[in-house]
Amino acid sequence: MTEQFTDYDSPWKEVIELYFPRFLEFFFTQAYAEIDWTRPYDCTFADFDLARRNYVLQSLSSSS
């Protein structure tokens, strides 16, 4: 019997890559405002995960 693999990860990553500036503008307004969008960028999800963790930690420390 063969197992089926359902890829739930790729579709949302493709959408974020396609609309990366809009994604940041909506979810991370301050970060979006500080980015020089005239320079080329590469959307790597390892960097995004690190940025998200830092954002969450910063949010938690400023709310206490």
Sequence and secondary structure as in RCSB ss.txt:
>XXXX:A:sequence
MTEQFTDYDSPWKEVIELYFPRFLEFFFTQAYAEIDWTRPYDCTFADFDLARRNYVLQSLSSSS
>XXXX:A:secstr
        HHHHHHHHHHTHHHHHHHH HHHHHHS TTS     HHHHHHHHHHHHHHHHHHH 
